[in-house]
Structure formats: C-alpha cells, structure tokens
Amino acid sequence: MHSGADIKEFGGQMSGPPLIPMIHAIEAASKPVVAAIEGIALGGGLELALGCHYRIAHSKARVGLPEVTLGLLPGAGGSQRLPRLIGVPAALDLITTGRHVTAAEALKFGLVDQITDHNTVNVAVKFAQRVADQPLDARRISTYPCLCPSDVAVLFEEVMQRVRRTARGAIAPIACVQAVRAAATLPYNQGMERERELMATLFTSGQARALQYFFFAQRAVGRWSMPSGARWDTSKPRPVHKAAVIGLGTMGRGITVALAQAGFSVVAVETQEKQLMEAKQAISGMLERGAKRRGVAPALDKINYGRNIQSVADVDLVIEAVFEDMALKKKVFQQLSAVCKPSTFLCSNTSGLDIDQLACQTRNPELVVGMHFFAPAHVMKLLEVVYGPKSSPLAVATAMQLGKKIGKVSVAVGNCRGFVGNRMLKPYLEQALFLLEEGATPEFVDQVLEEFGFAMGVFRMSDLSGLDVGWKVRMADGLAMPDPTTGQPTRLRQGRRYSPLGDLLCEQGRFGQKTGRGWYQYDKPGSQVAKPDPWLHSFLDEYRARHALVAHRIDHQEVLERCLYSMINEGFRILEDGIAAGPEDIDVIYVFGYSWPRHHGGPMFYAATVGLNKVLERLEHYYQAHPDVPSLQPCHLLRKLVASGSPPIQKWREVIKKVRSQL
Ligand SMILES: C/C=C(\C)C(=O)SCCNC(=O)CCNC(=O)[C@H](O)C(C)(C)COP(=O)(O)OP(=O)(O)OC[C@H]1O[C@@H](n2cnc3c(N)ncnc32)[C@H](O)[C@@H]1OP(=O)(O)O
C-alpha cells in the first residue's frame, strides 16, 4: 500500500529521495520495471507506478490521484503522464475529482495492464520475465503523444467552466485543468515545467494548508472525548442489529433510507395512516433510485412499516424524528421508555432541543443521546451525536459507531440550545438580518457569501429550508411577536437588538421556495430559481422609514466580517463551554453540515488564517458600533488566545483547558 506523500511533512522538510528524478530514472531504465499494485496506490504512489513500464494490480487494489483534495495537483509527472496513458477526458475526470478507482475500472481505462486475484508481486515477477527481452521504447509514457479528442479546445473550455462553477473558489481544481491542458498542448518537458510552476503556486497557498488541516481534522473527530474524561478508545460500543425510526416526515424518511441502505433492519413508525402510505412510497422511491445509481438491489425488505409504537419493542436503538416540539417529543420518549427493552438506546433527531429533558422522561436516561442528522439525511455526511449530562459513554460510542456504519462523519458534541452547528448559525443569521435593516439587500449579502465559497448565501438557504421553521421556534420562545402588555419594542428583546424582518415575511405567508415567495421571488411554489423581488426592496425601504433607520452603503468586507466573525466568536464560546472538544469538531461540522468551503478549512481554521488578533479587533470595532448585539462582544477564550500570542490551531486545546479550569 502506498497512500502517497506523508501529508504531515508538507509544512517542512520532506524526507526520502526527490520523487521526480527517481521516476525519470525508473522510466529511463534499460530493463523492464513492473509495478505490482496491492492495497492502494494514491498520489505519489501512483505517479511512481506511472513511471514504470508495466502495471499489474490486485483485483482488490484501488488507485487515484487525490492531490486536488489536498489543494495540490499530481506534481511528480502525474498530470503529464496520466493523460498520455488514458486520454485527456478520463485523466481530467480522475485528476480534477481526486476520486479513487477500482482495479477493474483502472484496467478499463488502460491505467493498468493486468489484474490478478493471486499474489501480485509473484504475478509481476513472472510478467517481467516474460517481457524481459521486449523493447521498452513503446512503454515509456512520457514519450507518448497525448491522446486528444478532435474538439480538445472545446472540451477544455467546458471542463474549465464546470470546474470553476463547482470549485466555489478553490484554486487546485483549476490548476489541475491547466496542468492537463499543458500535457495536451505542449511537449512533455515543457508540460513538466508548467506542472512545476502550478504546483509551486499551490503548494504555498493558504488553500492547500486549509485542506491538509481538514484531512487530519476529519480523522481527529473520530477520537472523541467527553468532559467527564470518557473517550473513544476506552468506551466500547454495543452492536446494533435492529433499529427503529419514529416519525416519517422528511428527516425520518432520510434516516430510514440511510439505515436500510447500510444493511440495518428498520422498523419505521408513523402514526397517521395517510402519512405512512406517502412515506412508504417516498422511501421505496429513494431506495430504488439509490440502488440503481450504485448498481445493487434496493434494500426494500429491510424495512417493516407500522403505525403502532408497540412494534419497536425488540429493537436495539430508536431514532425519534417527530416534529420539533418538546411536548410531543417528551410524550414519545415516555412511550418508548415503556415499550422498549431496558437496554434500548433512545436517540432524538432534534436539531437543538434539550436532550436532558428527553432523557428525564425515560427509565434509563444514560441510554439517551441526540443523533442530529442534516437534510436530506440519506445524503448529507454530517451527524452530530449529542451527549447530555446523563448520557453514558456506551450510548455515545454506540451512536458514533452507528453513524460510521451508515457512512456519516459523526461528531460528538455537548448539549446546549442548537448544539454546535445551529448555535453558531444564530448569530450569522442575525447579522444578515441586521445588514438588511442597515441598507443591504438579500442579493448582495448572498453574493458576498457565495463568492466566499458557501454553496448558498444565507437568504437563498433560508428560502430553501423554509422561513416558517425558524418562525415557529421564535414564536415558541416568545420572540416573534412584540408583547403589547410589556410594551416590548419591535426591534428589541430583553435589552438586545432583534430583527423582526423574518417574522414579518412569514406573517405575509412568504415562507420561501415552498410558497413561491420569501427573500426572493420564484416562478411558482416549489421552483428553485431565485429572482430578486422588487416587492421585498420596497418592503425594506418602508421598514427602514418606519423605524427611522438610515440605509448606508454596506461593502463586501462588512458583510463577511459581521456574518463570519460573529459566528466564529460563538465557536470560541462553544469551545470555552466545552460543548465541542476542539476546533476540528466545529470545522468538520461546518464543512459537512453547512457547506462551509473546505478550502477555507472551517470557521475556526479560517479565524486562525485571518489572524486571531484581527478577528478580535474587528469584533471589538463592531461591538462598539452595536453595543446591543451581545454576539459581537469578543468572548473570553478569543481574548485569552490573543493574549497567549495566537498559538497555532493545533495548540488551542492547551489554552482551552486552562480557560476551562479557571471557570
Ligand atoms: C506532492 C504530493 C504527493 C506526492 C502526494 O502523494 S499527496 C498525498 C496523496 N495521498 C492522499 O491524499 C491519501 C490520503 N489518505 C487517504 O485517503 C486515506 O488515509 C486512505 C484511503 C489511504 C486510507 O483510508 P482509511 O483506511 O480510512 O484510513 P485513514 O484515512 O483513517 O488513515 C489511517 C491513518 O493514516 C494517516 N494517513 C493516511 N494517509 C496519509 C498520508 N498520505 N500522509 C499522512 N498520514 C496519512 C491518517 O491520517 C490516519 O492517521 P490516524 O488518524 O490514525 O492518526
């Protein structure tokens, strides 16, 4: 197995012989060199194999050039040899996506010469003996002409446009296309020179550092810990064979699909007959489409549907996914506790309600955790596993393992309103609304955030998820309506600035895409094409006039700083409170759950890149201008980190530990 260069070495001195001259020496050898590929050959590992004269792979081997995912390109000749070997279109696919391919696919591409089920080295030795006296000139890939389709210029133009669209500001995929274009249009030596120039730019870029940080962050979240000291390596999960999902709305359906696709037996419960029928149809459709895509049989027989909660009596783990209503959830947990066997884990898919209150409804509160999925639950990679004060390490370990088995990136977090993701979203949304009050438009705020790299700006995202969701929560919290009895002002709640803009839109029935009107207008309800809405602009003008707000020019920098730094500040509070164990947890949550651009590493890594002192200074500036907005007040941990000389992110945990021990 060769998974390429040691990523940890990228920041400093690389060990081992320089790769490019070594590959050239192999290729120039007068004796045949046969690569025997077992396990995995990625990055430099595959580039080395491309320097060989022949490649034999085990049938279970996988190969790929994943450098793009680390903010790089295949810089040891991979971008020049691969298109010469397998043609430009296939090479563009592999190099710009970084995807791994199976041995069978590699054989189809002509990337390997033979695959075997036997000992690969023995087969390769025999192969070498057989070809020992054959000429090698036709085996040196660097001498091949690059196989180009006739319309290669059009192809590159199309690929470049697609890559720019999907890269969301990431530079490596674009450099990858440029490098392959060099292979297609220049002699090998000049192509290598172009590869070297592009690689030099990428190697020192902030994006490569962010992506390499993220590679390790993604792996670090699996090594979870709880403030009690319980940890991933000392807490054993219990096997789950049969699970249940209660409530088959959008989330429950997605969770059922995710479980069934991973091979779990699922009892899917919905108490309303009509909704049960609709859910059954929708779930079957999702399973069939997913199975078709993956070329497997749909896991329809894994699911037993029912209307009665009694049918979950023998399951090992239940995921409750009923409406986000505490009273209803409490009732369901009481019923589950009465019906299920005592060892059953009871999990809630709440997106922010108190796990402890649910645990208190049950006989075994230590078996209760949150499993917060993200919509669509069978697609989105993130799972927040939420432990309350009573949750046992066993329950956390079991939920984390289940998450892994169904293909999720699971992050263990503490119990607080909104957990990590939604708690940080609150100040971000709040700032976006304040910016509208002060003169911005939804289009401008979204444009800035999308240029930063979010898949969708905050307002387009709200229209997609439905404005009524947050409205219901604010009503339940007594925020949405000014209280005439207390004379609560429209734009103030408990002494803090409040924007009722979202509530006012909801009062007009503007719930977003589903009603065809929200922060934008749509051709018809359900349409996804957002268009600026003149009604909304007049509404904002009238609103400002009514509240004597003078619109001022808001620039790009102010939008980014206020939306992102207020969110980052909340991230520091979360670390201070011990809700997330480290900055990696927050960053992984934001990249996988909230479309934070991975090439910026996640909000906490981004803060480190910008400079903690700068984040602090700008928060101080904005807090001074808006003293009624507490989320802009720099938190203690941020100040402490700056006072400690802004250590690198890998050292933050030491400062966090000190701050927490002083609380
Ligand atoms: C110039 C650049 C050149 C020449 C390059 O080669 S760039 C590097 C290209 N290679 C990669 O991008 C491969 C990265 N690795 C992976 O994709 C995966 O680790 C894997 C597919 C090889 C294996 O996956 P899996 O079985 O799930 O295991 P983990 O991902 O959990 O990895 C196990 C531990 O190994 C560490 N690791 C893996 N690859 C590298 C690497 N290239 N450099 C440094 N460390 C690596 C990984 O972090 C895990 O460590 P722990 O978390 O267990 O401490």
The ligand as an ORCA input file, in Angstrom:
! r2SCAN-3c Opt
* xyz 0 1
  C       3.248     16.134     -3.626
  C       2.213     15.234     -3.148
  C       2.280     13.915     -3.259
  C       3.420     13.246     -3.915
  C       1.234     13.068     -2.712
  O       1.331     11.897     -2.741
  S      -0.072     13.853     -1.949
  C      -0.799     12.575     -0.945
  C      -1.757     11.834     -1.705
  N      -2.365     10.844     -0.859
  C      -3.521     11.033     -0.272
  O      -4.135     12.055     -0.392
  C      -4.044      9.862      0.509
  C      -4.556     10.277      1.851
  N      -5.070      9.140      2.583
  C      -6.290      8.626      2.391
  O      -7.024      8.991      1.528
  C      -6.724      7.543      3.344
  O      -5.984      7.680      4.521
  C      -6.533      6.125      2.768
  C      -7.523      5.912      1.626
  C      -5.108      5.885      2.302
  C      -6.839      5.080      3.897
  O      -8.135      5.322      4.425
  P      -8.590      4.598      5.782
  O      -8.342      3.164      5.694
  O      -9.994      5.070      6.048
  O      -7.613      5.138      6.903
  P      -7.449      6.611      7.472
  O      -7.804      7.622      6.449
  O      -8.120      6.691      8.778
  O      -5.870      6.698      7.633
  C      -5.187      5.925      8.628
  C      -4.131      6.800      9.263
  O      -3.133      7.102      8.277
  C      -2.987      8.519      8.169
  N      -2.680      8.816      6.758
  C      -3.244      8.270      5.681
  N      -2.692      8.748      4.572
  C      -1.741      9.609      4.956
  C      -0.810     10.419      4.275
  N      -0.772     10.431      2.944
  N       0.003     11.181      4.991
  C      -0.032     11.195      6.341
  N      -0.877     10.432      7.064
  C      -1.725      9.664      6.374
  C      -4.319      9.082      8.593
  O      -4.195     10.421      8.995
  C      -4.680      8.150      9.726
  O      -3.947      8.554     10.849
  P      -4.603      8.498     12.299
  O      -5.828      9.361     12.224
  O      -4.941      7.061     12.550
  O      -3.550      9.058     13.186
*
